[in-house]
């Protein structure tokens, strides 16, 4: 039985927004938030446990990504009086891009701007090992600020999730061929989303799916056959470099596509620069690594008492802390030291009355004189380092950083070392260095309170904030390889 909008306390129904075969989205006024919201609710009651779990998972996925400016925010989840679960989401009055592009194709500059933003939202999901699995123009909404927002994670899933017993719905005109043939593999999961991103951006420029050319058989079977057979569209009214990039994203073989959503975003940025469009900033929110707890201070060492009896065995010092005080730490017992044998002092030989006593002070004096000479020579040589032109000086070879990029082609990036310089009362400049640098590296940064994050293209960023302001940095490889999961130590200024 199909039901209408549910009665929800403190919500006032304002109208329908749209929906599909499973769920409907309604516009409500939220009296507590004092704003319009979108409420998504299944059309029918009596949902199976599997379907209910999927619906709840959508809210959880969107809530996890809700701090990203290009993901529709989820405010709340609950159950209506008729037993249907519902999601309370950000209301986007601008409509979805499928309807907008059907009225008139979008200008190339707008498509590049939207493409960078949505690709960053998808990359942020991938950082948290979340797959959207239904990227298409209808699932990109324009919010009240004119920003594109990715929504409808209804069939989203985690990497390596087993779907063998679950029915996965596909939006065929924007789906990768390996999904349609059932040959998709976990290692290529990200690349299937790159395909959908490319098809979505092509759609926005021409007003329809790239695999549904006007005037041809555009039944589901015909569209699926075009995608699986490797057929590619032509005649894109856009710069040649953008056409090549999108065709590469829709390549039949996954390995021939850009290696990540971030890689696609960087390609779109390069085209913006080449075509003299305004360059859209990358907004990425890498998954926050758990902060390491400081190790407990080591107890002060108490030396063992000296032995009081011949041959004794010393007991090694052991920490009074239990083994569980430091997780994942194995306390190893030290082997006892060898027995310490007390030897009596050598006997004192008294000279016989008829034997002359040898005087030892000349030897002591000679030894002291040799020590003075050695120390004097050392002081003279060291002082020569500070003087120029007074004989050969002892020089020190400084580390010029020539080994900084050693192995940069294959080695993972080192952990960045940050230097903080306060420029004025409001701004701190953070710069960093690390081993195995590559020209295409970018850098994710976050403040110590996680209130601000961003991405820098150069190993430097200026951040506004009152004293003290602390920052951490992580290196991001452009191709996704050899990326380090370690954030740098905090640096404050």
Kinemage of the C-alpha trace (Angstrom):
@kinemage 1
@onewidth
@group {chain A} dominant
@subgroup {mainchain}
@vectorlist {calphas} color= white
{ca unk a 1} P 0.000 0.000 0.000
{ca unk a 2} L 1.404 3.365 -1.050
{ca unk a 3} L 1.147 6.044 1.610
{ca unk a 4} L 1.387 9.824 1.473
{ca unk a 5} L 3.448 12.206 3.610
{ca unk a 6} L 3.559 11.080 7.243
{ca unk a 7} L 2.438 13.158 10.232
{ca unk a 8} L 5.540 14.144 12.184
{ca unk a 9} L 5.459 16.211 15.401
{ca unk a 10} L 6.904 19.740 14.962
{ca unk a 11} L 6.921 19.310 11.151
{ca unk a 12} L 4.485 21.047 8.791
{ca unk a 13} L 3.998 19.503 5.335
{ca unk a 14} L 4.574 22.016 2.515
{ca unk a 15} L 4.567 19.915 -0.667
{ca unk a 16} L 6.136 17.124 -2.731
{ca unk a 17} L 9.708 17.381 -4.033
{ca unk a 18} L 10.016 14.121 -5.984
{ca unk a 19} L 10.830 10.458 -5.657
{ca unk a 20} L 11.394 7.094 -7.262
{ca unk a 21} L 9.964 3.604 -7.089
{ca unk a 22} L 10.911 3.056 -3.430
{ca unk a 23} L 10.860 6.382 -1.572
{ca unk a 24} L 9.385 9.856 -1.771
{ca unk a 25} L 10.893 13.180 -0.729
{ca unk a 26} L 8.625 15.827 0.767
{ca unk a 27} L 9.141 19.428 1.754
{ca unk a 28} L 8.333 20.219 5.375
{ca unk a 29} L 8.737 23.238 7.609
{ca unk a 30} L 10.630 22.315 10.785
{ca unk a 31} L 9.236 24.464 13.605
{ca unk a 32} L 12.203 23.844 15.926
{ca unk a 33} L 14.863 24.539 13.273
{ca unk a 34} L 12.674 27.322 11.822
{ca unk a 35} L 13.520 26.358 8.276
{ca unk a 36} L 12.367 24.233 5.356
{ca unk a 37} L 13.764 20.695 5.263
{ca unk a 38} L 13.520 17.709 2.936
{ca unk a 39} L 12.099 14.527 4.430
{ca unk a 40} L 12.747 11.229 2.663
{ca unk a 41} L 10.415 8.369 3.556
{ca unk a 42} L 9.582 4.969 1.999
{ca unk a 43} L 6.306 4.870 0.098
{ca unk a 44} L 5.050 1.732 1.835
{ca unk a 45} L 5.015 0.153 5.272
{ca unk a 46} L 6.010 -3.400 6.119
{ca unk a 47} L 9.596 -3.050 4.953
{ca unk a 48} L 11.840 -6.088 5.153
{ca unk a 49} L 14.679 -5.922 7.626
{ca unk a 50} L 17.196 -5.771 4.780
{ca unk a 51} L 15.458 -2.797 3.130
{ca unk a 52} L 15.117 -0.997 6.456
{ca unk a 53} L 18.838 -1.476 7.101
{ca unk a 54} L 19.643 -0.061 3.674
{ca unk a 55} L 17.494 2.994 4.327
{ca unk a 56} L 19.127 3.630 7.690
{ca unk a 57} L 22.569 3.100 6.138
{ca unk a 58} L 21.855 5.941 3.702
{ca unk a 59} L 21.328 8.346 6.588
{ca unk a 60} L 24.449 7.123 8.361
{ca unk a 61} L 26.588 7.506 5.226
{ca unk a 62} L 25.340 11.027 4.520
{ca unk a 63} L 25.700 12.032 8.176
{ca unk a 64} L 29.304 10.805 8.163
{ca unk a 65} L 30.028 13.027 5.147
{ca unk a 66} L 27.701 15.866 6.155
{ca unk a 67} L 30.478 18.302 7.072
{ca unk a 68} L 31.573 18.433 3.438
{ca unk a 69} L 30.060 21.451 1.719
{ca unk a 70} L 29.117 19.405 -1.367
{ca unk a 71} L 27.205 16.623 0.410
{ca unk a 72} L 23.562 17.243 1.411
{ca unk a 73} L 23.395 17.467 5.201
{ca unk a 74} L 21.345 14.961 7.225
{ca unk a 75} L 19.853 16.608 10.332
{ca unk a 76} L 18.058 13.664 11.912
{ca unk a 77} L 16.621 10.162 11.478
{ca unk a 78} L 13.525 8.811 13.183
{ca unk a 79} L 10.412 6.657 12.758
{ca unk a 80} L 6.989 8.100 11.927
{ca unk a 81} L 3.769 7.119 13.703
{ca unk a 82} L 2.870 4.742 10.841
{ca unk a 83} L 6.120 2.796 11.381
{ca unk a 84} L 8.057 4.155 8.401
{ca unk a 85} L 11.627 5.362 8.982
{ca unk a 86} L 12.489 8.793 7.621
{ca unk a 87} L 15.505 11.037 7.040
{ca unk a 88} L 15.481 14.790 7.680
{ca unk a 89} L 17.831 16.437 5.194
{ca unk a 90} L 18.954 19.805 3.910
{ca unk a 91} L 16.406 21.338 1.539
{ca unk a 92} L 18.010 22.307 -1.797
{ca unk a 93} L 15.637 24.709 -3.583
{ca unk a 94} L 17.721 24.868 -6.780
{ca unk a 95} L 16.554 21.459 -8.013
{ca unk a 96} L 18.571 18.569 -9.419
{ca unk a 97} L 20.980 18.779 -12.363
{ca unk a 98} L 19.034 16.281 -14.484
{ca unk a 99} L 16.041 18.648 -14.628
{ca unk a 100} L 18.225 21.743 -14.975
{ca unk a 101} L 20.304 20.357 -17.876
{ca unk a 102} L 17.142 19.035 -19.613
{ca unk a 103} L 15.883 22.623 -19.910
{ca unk a 104} L 19.206 23.879 -21.285
{ca unk a 105} L 22.706 22.312 -21.295
{ca unk a 106} L 25.074 23.919 -18.799
{ca unk a 107} L 27.971 26.166 -19.896
{ca unk a 108} L 31.380 24.476 -19.931
{ca unk a 109} L 32.694 26.775 -17.199
{ca unk a 110} L 29.841 25.802 -14.867
{ca unk a 111} L 30.352 22.095 -15.603
{ca unk a 112} L 34.065 22.340 -14.754
{ca unk a 113} L 33.235 24.106 -11.484
{ca unk a 114} L 30.564 21.540 -10.556
{ca unk a 115} L 32.833 18.668 -11.606
{ca unk a 116} L 35.688 19.689 -9.280
{ca unk a 117} L 33.317 20.090 -6.314
{ca unk a 118} L 31.446 16.804 -6.772
{ca unk a 119} L 34.666 14.890 -7.477
{ca unk a 120} L 36.029 16.192 -4.154
{ca unk a 121} L 32.854 15.037 -2.368
{ca unk a 122} L 33.244 11.569 -3.928
{ca unk a 123} L 36.948 11.488 -2.982
{ca unk a 124} L 35.985 12.353 0.610
{ca unk a 125} L 33.542 9.425 0.623
{ca unk a 126} L 36.249 7.127 -0.723
{ca unk a 127} L 38.635 8.307 2.028
{ca unk a 128} L 36.085 6.882 4.463
{ca unk a 129} L 35.746 3.743 2.326
{ca unk a 130} L 32.175 4.659 1.295
{ca unk a 131} L 30.962 4.036 -2.266
{ca unk a 132} L 28.001 6.026 -3.583
{ca unk a 133} L 27.224 3.586 -6.457
{ca unk a 134} L 24.532 5.777 -8.055
{ca unk a 135} L 26.287 8.945 -9.251
{ca unk a 136} L 24.136 10.662 -11.879
{ca unk a 137} L 22.773 14.185 -12.600
{ca unk a 138} L 19.513 13.556 -10.700
{ca unk a 139} L 21.497 12.907 -7.503
{ca unk a 140} L 23.259 16.270 -7.571
{ca unk a 141} L 21.146 19.062 -6.071
{ca unk a 142} L 21.738 22.823 -6.027
{ca unk a 143} L 21.368 24.273 -2.526
{ca unk a 144} L 20.246 27.760 -1.513
{ca unk a 145} L 23.801 29.092 -1.942
{ca unk a 146} L 24.150 27.773 -5.500
{ca unk a 147} L 26.481 24.951 -4.420
{ca unk a 148} L 26.105 21.445 -5.912
{ca unk a 149} L 25.379 18.804 -3.273
{ca unk a 150} L 25.658 15.042 -3.722
{ca unk a 151} L 22.685 13.192 -2.274
{ca unk a 152} L 20.807 9.876 -2.340
{ca unk a 153} L 23.287 7.402 -0.903
{ca unk a 154} L 20.409 4.901 -0.929
{ca unk a 155} L 22.486 2.053 -2.352
{ca unk a 156} L 25.766 3.232 -0.892
{ca unk a 157} L 27.999 0.616 0.627
{ca unk a 158} L 31.360 0.050 2.212
{ca unk a 159} L 34.336 -1.257 0.306
{ca unk a 160} L 34.451 -5.083 0.222
{ca unk a 161} L 30.785 -5.330 1.176
{ca unk a 162} L 29.268 -8.589 0.026
{ca unk a 163} L 26.295 -7.974 -2.272
{ca unk a 164} L 25.923 -11.563 -3.430
{ca unk a 165} L 22.509 -11.878 -1.779
{ca unk a 166} L 21.367 -8.297 -2.266
{ca unk a 167} L 19.713 -6.735 -5.247
{ca unk a 168} L 21.754 -3.731 -6.403
{ca unk a 169} L 19.825 -1.228 -8.471
{ca unk a 170} L 21.775 0.451 -11.268
{ca unk a 171} L 21.122 3.632 -13.201
{ca unk a 172} L 22.226 2.106 -16.502
{ca unk a 173} L 22.922 5.247 -18.616
{ca unk a 174} L 25.688 6.328 -16.200
{ca unk a 175} L 26.974 2.901 -15.050
{ca unk a 176} L 30.380 1.413 -15.838
{ca unk a 177} L 30.458 -1.662 -18.120
{ca unk a 178} L 31.934 -3.927 -15.448
{ca unk a 179} L 28.868 -3.253 -13.271
{ca unk a 180} L 26.504 -4.172 -16.089
{ca unk a 181} L 28.342 -7.410 -16.901
{ca unk a 182} L 28.841 -8.402 -13.257
{ca unk a 183} L 32.631 -8.364 -13.648
{ca unk a 184} L 33.241 -5.541 -11.160
{ca unk a 185} L 36.011 -6.196 -8.643
{ca unk a 186} L 36.695 -4.611 -5.295
{ca unk a 187} L 40.058 -3.250 -6.446
{ca unk a 188} L 38.282 -1.319 -9.235
{ca unk a 189} L 35.426 -0.012 -7.064
{ca unk a 190} L 36.754 3.556 -7.142
{ca unk a 191} L 37.176 3.420 -10.929
{ca unk a 192} L 33.506 2.526 -11.453
{ca unk a 193} L 32.626 5.793 -9.707
{ca unk a 194} L 35.102 7.690 -11.907
{ca unk a 195} L 33.188 6.332 -14.931
{ca unk a 196} L 29.879 7.621 -13.518
{ca unk a 197} L 31.436 11.022 -12.795
{ca unk a 198} L 32.642 11.298 -16.407
{ca unk a 199} L 29.251 10.286 -17.790
{ca unk a 200} L 27.499 12.774 -15.488
{ca unk a 201} L 29.672 15.716 -16.582
{ca unk a 202} L 29.216 14.814 -20.276
{ca unk a 203} L 25.443 14.700 -19.657
{ca unk a 204} L 25.451 18.236 -18.205
{ca unk a 205} L 27.139 19.646 -21.334
{ca unk a 206} L 24.779 18.001 -23.886
{ca unk a 207} L 21.587 17.653 -21.820
{ca unk a 208} L 21.332 13.839 -21.947
{ca unk a 209} L 23.337 10.714 -21.111
{ca unk a 210} L 26.342 10.269 -23.428
{ca unk a 211} L 25.019 6.772 -24.226
{ca unk a 212} L 21.553 7.993 -25.240
{ca unk a 213} L 22.108 10.019 -28.435
{ca unk a 214} L 18.867 11.625 -29.728
{ca unk a 215} L 17.083 9.910 -32.601
{ca unk a 216} L 18.330 6.382 -31.785
{ca unk a 217} L 17.009 3.370 -29.920
{ca unk a 218} L 17.444 4.417 -26.300
{ca unk a 219} L 15.790 1.471 -24.614
{ca unk a 220} L 17.591 0.110 -21.571
{ca unk a 221} L 18.852 -2.900 -23.553
{ca unk a 222} L 20.260 -0.707 -26.348
{ca unk a 223} L 21.952 1.675 -23.895
{ca unk a 224} L 23.467 -1.218 -21.966
{ca unk a 225} L 24.792 -2.753 -25.205
{ca unk a 226} L 26.519 0.519 -26.160
{ca unk a 227} L 28.255 0.752 -22.807
{ca unk a 228} L 29.362 -2.887 -22.671
{ca unk a 229} L 30.590 -2.935 -26.287
{ca unk a 230} L 32.934 -0.003 -25.724
{ca unk a 231} L 30.976 2.457 -27.886
{ca unk a 232} L 31.893 6.049 -27.018
{ca unk a 233} L 30.034 9.273 -27.850
{ca unk a 234} L 31.322 12.075 -30.068
{ca unk a 235} L 30.539 15.688 -30.857
{ca unk a 236} L 30.993 17.262 -27.419
{ca unk a 237} L 30.677 21.076 -27.690
{ca unk a 238} L 33.608 21.675 -25.365
{ca unk a 239} L 37.397 22.180 -25.498
{ca unk a 240} L 39.326 19.199 -26.859
{ca unk a 241} L 41.241 18.647 -23.616
{ca unk a 242} L 37.950 18.300 -21.706
{ca unk a 243} L 36.579 15.873 -24.320
{ca unk a 244} L 39.710 13.695 -23.982
{ca unk a 245} L 39.528 13.760 -20.173
{ca unk a 246} L 35.867 12.671 -20.066
{ca unk a 247} L 36.384 9.968 -22.711
{ca unk a 248} L 39.276 8.684 -20.611
{ca unk a 249} L 37.032 8.624 -17.532
{ca unk a 250} L 34.522 6.513 -19.514
{ca unk a 251} L 37.123 4.092 -20.894
{ca unk a 252} L 35.901 0.491 -21.154
{ca unk a 253} L 38.919 -0.856 -19.261
{ca unk a 254} L 38.988 0.447 -15.648
{ca unk a 255} L 42.798 0.736 -15.605
{ca unk a 256} L 42.680 3.285 -18.458
{ca unk a 257} L 40.593 5.772 -16.434
{ca unk a 258} L 41.922 8.409 -14.011
{ca unk a 259} L 43.010 6.488 -10.935
{ca unk a 260} L 40.763 8.346 -8.472
{ca unk a 261} L 38.105 11.008 -8.166
{ca unk a 262} L 40.846 13.360 -6.967
{ca unk a 263} L 42.858 12.658 -10.131
{ca unk a 264} L 39.804 13.593 -12.205
{ca unk a 265} L 39.343 16.793 -10.166
{ca unk a 266} L 42.969 17.769 -10.779
{ca unk a 267} L 42.469 17.194 -14.516
{ca unk a 268} L 39.418 19.468 -14.476
{ca unk a 269} L 41.419 22.107 -12.620
{ca unk a 270} L 44.166 22.033 -15.265
{ca unk a 271} L 41.543 22.604 -17.976
{ca unk a 272} L 40.103 25.529 -15.997
{ca unk a 273} L 43.543 27.081 -15.904
{ca unk a 274} L 44.285 26.412 -19.587
{ca unk a 275} L 40.907 27.822 -20.677
{ca unk a 276} L 41.263 30.822 -18.320
{ca unk a 277} L 38.263 29.927 -16.177
{ca unk a 278} L 38.327 30.639 -12.472
{ca unk a 279} L 40.076 27.737 -10.753
{ca unk a 280} L 37.814 25.918 -8.280
{ca unk a 281} L 39.470 25.109 -4.959
{ca unk a 282} L 39.816 21.483 -3.898
{ca unk a 283} L 37.817 20.813 -0.727
{ca unk a 284} L 38.838 17.477 0.753
{ca unk a 285} L 38.187 16.076 4.187
{ca unk a 286} L 40.468 13.068 4.742
{ca unk a 287} L 39.354 10.545 7.304
{ca unk a 288} L 40.574 11.634 10.722
{ca unk a 289} L 43.154 9.230 12.069
{ca unk a 290} L 42.782 8.419 15.769
{ca unk a 291} L 45.055 10.604 17.825
{ca unk a 292} L 47.872 8.778 19.535
{ca unk a 293} L 47.813 8.859 23.288
{ca unk a 294} L 51.118 9.865 24.902
{ca unk a 295} L 53.027 6.927 26.302
{ca unk a 296} L 53.082 6.742 30.114
{ca unk a 297} L 56.173 8.210 31.687
{ca unk a 298} L 58.779 5.613 32.528
{ca unk a 299} L 59.251 5.131 36.272
{ca unk a 300} L 62.482 6.413 37.751
{ca unk a 301} L 65.281 3.861 37.789
{ca unk a 302} L 66.293 2.703 41.236
{ca unk a 303} L 69.705 1.028 41.202
{ca unk a 304} L 69.910 -2.310 43.012
{ca unk a 305} L 71.764 -2.400 46.323
{ca unk a 306} L 75.398 -3.497 46.148
{ca unk a 307} L 76.032 -7.171 46.878
{ca unk a 308} L 76.917 -7.923 50.445
{ca unk a 309} L 78.038 -11.486 50.069
{ca unk a 310} L 80.278 -13.339 47.648
{ca unk a 311} L 78.899 -14.617 44.507
{ca unk a 312} L 75.372 -13.153 44.267
{ca unk a 313} L 72.986 -12.715 41.357
{ca unk a 314} L 71.483 -9.304 40.585
{ca unk a 315} L 67.750 -8.977 39.881
{ca unk a 316} L 66.900 -6.895 36.837
{ca unk a 317} L 64.629 -3.853 37.318
{ca unk a 318} L 61.006 -4.477 36.298
{ca unk a 319} L 58.315 -1.819 35.828
{ca unk a 320} L 55.581 -1.765 38.499
{ca unk a 321} L 52.996 -1.012 35.730
{ca unk a 322} L 50.841 -3.922 34.547
{ca unk a 323} L 51.352 -5.186 30.997
{ca unk a 324} L 47.921 -3.861 29.928
{ca unk a 325} L 48.854 -0.228 30.656
{ca unk a 326} L 50.215 0.198 27.126
{ca unk a 327} L 48.019 -1.422 24.415
{ca unk a 328} L 49.720 -3.739 21.947
{ca unk a 329} L 52.883 -3.658 23.990
{ca unk a 330} L 54.536 -6.895 24.991
{ca unk a 331} L 56.558 -6.740 28.152
{ca unk a 332} L 59.621 -8.901 27.679
{ca unk a 333} L 61.534 -10.225 30.690
{ca unk a 334} L 65.221 -9.432 30.662
{ca unk a 335} L 67.674 -12.294 31.078
{ca unk a 336} L 69.417 -12.169 34.452
{ca unk a 337} L 72.908 -10.749 34.321
{ca unk a 338} L 75.877 -13.103 34.786
{ca unk a 339} L 77.038 -13.692 38.291
{ca unk a 340} L 79.211 -10.915 39.670
{ca unk a 341} L 82.250 -12.270 41.503
{ca unk a 342} L 83.831 -10.105 44.189
{ca unk a 343} L 87.571 -10.240 43.934
{ca unk a 344} L 89.787 -9.227 46.901
{ca unk a 345} L 92.056 -6.219 46.300
{ca unk a 346} L 95.674 -7.002 45.325
{ca unk a 347} L 98.065 -7.263 48.309
{ca unk a 348} L 100.151 -4.204 49.143
{ca unk a 349} L 103.864 -5.058 48.812
{ca unk a 350} L 105.938 -3.240 51.394
{ca unk a 351} L 109.558 -2.505 50.324
{ca unk a 352} L 112.276 -4.249 52.158
{ca unk a 353} L 114.447 -2.055 54.377
{ca unk a 354} L 117.479 -2.708 52.150
{ca unk a 355} L 115.599 -1.865 48.882
{ca unk a 356} L 115.433 1.810 47.844
{ca unk a 357} L 111.961 3.320 47.468
{ca unk a 358} L 111.166 4.408 43.866
{ca unk a 359} L 109.605 7.822 43.479
{ca unk a 360} L 106.488 7.773 41.215
{ca unk a 361} L 105.797 11.550 40.970
{ca unk a 362} L 107.852 11.989 37.752
{ca unk a 363} L 105.493 9.571 35.969
{ca unk a 364} L 102.436 11.395 37.259
{ca unk a 365} L 103.861 14.732 36.203
{ca unk a 366} L 104.669 13.447 32.702
{ca unk a 367} L 101.125 12.111 32.275
{ca unk a 368} L 99.605 15.426 33.352
{ca unk a 369} L 101.860 17.347 30.976
{ca unk a 370} L 100.803 15.092 28.042
{ca unk a 371} L 97.137 15.683 28.852
{ca unk a 372} L 97.651 19.477 28.847
{ca unk a 373} L 99.396 19.292 25.470
{ca unk a 374} L 96.602 17.205 23.894
{ca unk a 375} L 93.863 19.520 25.191
{ca unk a 376} L 95.770 22.565 23.962
{ca unk a 377} L 96.163 21.136 20.455
{ca unk a 378} L 92.428 20.291 20.336
{ca unk a 379} L 91.451 23.829 21.384
{ca unk a 380} L 93.783 25.278 18.737
{ca unk a 381} L 92.313 23.110 15.961
{ca unk a 382} L 88.736 23.848 16.963
{ca unk a 383} L 89.391 27.562 17.160
{ca unk a 384} L 90.660 27.397 13.588
{ca unk a 385} L 87.111 26.789 12.366
{ca unk a 386} L 86.125 30.302 13.360
{ca unk a 387} L 89.106 32.000 11.720
{ca unk a 388} L 89.717 32.545 8.064
{ca unk a 389} L 93.142 32.547 6.436
{ca unk a 390} L 95.096 31.283 9.478
{ca unk a 391} L 95.995 27.843 8.219
{ca unk a 392} L 93.824 24.851 7.465
{ca unk a 393} L 90.519 24.854 9.393
{ca unk a 394} L 88.480 21.795 10.279
{ca unk a 395} L 85.275 22.104 8.212
{ca unk a 396} L 81.890 20.496 8.844
{ca unk a 397} L 79.882 19.119 5.915
{ca unk a 398} L 76.328 20.470 6.222
{ca unk a 399} L 73.295 18.510 5.092
{ca unk a 400} L 72.229 20.382 1.975
{ca unk a 401} L 69.083 18.277 1.556
{ca unk a 402} L 70.364 16.639 -1.618
{ca unk a 403} L 68.951 13.363 -0.393
{ca unk a 404} L 65.539 14.879 0.198
{ca unk a 405} L 64.002 13.334 -2.873
{ca unk a 406} L 65.995 10.132 -2.906
{ca unk a 407} L 63.745 7.377 -4.188
{ca unk a 408} L 60.906 9.814 -4.871
{ca unk a 409} L 59.688 7.798 -7.853
{ca unk a 410} L 58.967 4.684 -5.787
{ca unk a 411} L 59.314 5.545 -2.117
{ca unk a 412} L 56.332 6.649 -0.016
{ca unk a 413} L 56.434 10.235 1.253
{ca unk a 414} L 58.045 10.846 4.589
{ca unk a 415} L 56.252 12.334 7.562
{ca unk a 416} L 56.222 16.141 7.118
{ca unk a 417} L 58.184 18.360 9.506
{ca unk a 418} L 56.341 21.669 9.975
{ca unk a 419} L 57.713 25.123 10.800
{ca unk a 420} L 55.232 27.722 12.105
{ca unk a 421} L 55.869 31.468 11.673
{ca unk a 422} L 53.368 33.991 12.973
{ca unk a 423} L 53.081 36.764 10.389
{ca unk a 424} L 50.880 39.014 12.529
{ca unk a 425} L 48.302 38.830 15.313
{ca unk a 426} L 45.813 37.044 13.068
{ca unk a 427} L 47.839 34.863 10.681
{ca unk a 428} L 50.332 32.009 11.013
{ca unk a 429} L 52.349 30.689 8.055
{ca unk a 430} L 53.048 26.966 8.189
{ca unk a 431} L 55.711 25.465 5.897
{ca unk a 432} L 56.845 21.844 5.794
{ca unk a 433} L 59.416 19.498 4.342
{ca unk a 434} L 59.486 15.739 3.872
{ca unk a 435} L 61.378 13.004 2.071
{ca unk a 436} L 60.561 11.509 -1.359
{ca unk a 437} L 58.770 14.591 -2.672
{ca unk a 438} L 56.941 14.535 -6.005
{ca unk a 439} L 55.892 17.537 -8.076
{ca unk a 440} L 52.242 16.378 -8.158
{ca unk a 441} L 51.912 15.957 -4.361
{ca unk a 442} L 49.141 17.827 -2.583
{ca unk a 443} L 48.740 18.264 1.144
{ca unk a 444} L 45.761 17.814 3.443
{ca unk a 445} L 45.894 19.963 6.577
{ca unk a 446} L 43.820 20.315 9.710
{ca unk a 447} L 43.905 22.462 12.834
{ca unk a 448} L 44.381 20.736 16.163
{ca unk a 449} L 40.734 21.253 17.107
{ca unk a 450} L 39.591 19.788 13.735
{ca unk a 451} L 37.560 22.991 13.209
{ca unk a 452} L 39.260 23.769 9.911
{ca unk a 453} L 40.637 21.574 7.167
{ca unk a 454} L 41.859 22.132 3.645
{ca unk a 455} L 44.149 21.122 0.826
{ca unk a 456} L 47.317 22.923 -0.259
{ca unk a 457} L 49.098 22.504 -3.577
{ca unk a 458} L 52.407 23.798 -2.227
{ca unk a 459} L 54.144 22.846 1.051
{ca unk a 460} L 52.954 26.077 2.667
{ca unk a 461} L 49.675 27.497 3.941
{ca unk a 462} L 48.640 30.675 5.761
{ca unk a 463} L 45.940 30.113 8.391
{ca unk a 464} L 44.150 32.781 10.388
{ca unk a 465} L 43.766 32.258 14.100
{ca unk a 466} L 44.565 33.698 17.496
{ca unk a 467} L 47.563 32.446 19.431
{ca unk a 468} L 48.251 29.602 19.764
{ca unk a 469} L 47.245 27.979 16.434
{ca unk a 470} L 48.346 24.390 15.804
{ca unk a 471} L 48.372 22.445 12.520
{ca unk a 472} L 48.957 18.925 11.195
{ca unk a 473} L 49.735 17.936 7.585
{ca unk a 474} L 49.460 14.721 5.541
{ca unk a 475} L 50.916 14.131 2.044
{ca unk a 476} L 48.468 13.015 -0.689
{ca unk a 477} L 49.869 11.345 -3.810
{ca unk a 478} L 48.120 12.449 -7.015
{ca unk a 479} L 47.789 8.887 -8.296
{ca unk a 480} L 46.778 7.471 -4.930
{ca unk a 481} L 49.944 5.333 -4.634
{ca unk a 482} L 52.402 5.277 -1.754
{ca unk a 483} L 50.242 7.647 0.257
{ca unk a 484} L 51.151 7.901 3.915
{ca unk a 485} L 48.428 7.394 6.500
{ca unk a 486} L 50.440 9.324 9.100
{ca unk a 487} L 49.699 12.892 10.023
{ca unk a 488} L 52.645 15.050 10.991
{ca unk a 489} L 53.350 16.142 14.532
{ca unk a 490} L 51.491 19.301 15.496
{ca unk a 491} L 53.274 22.596 15.026
{ca unk a 492} L 51.972 25.705 16.771
{ca unk a 493} L 52.453 29.380 16.202
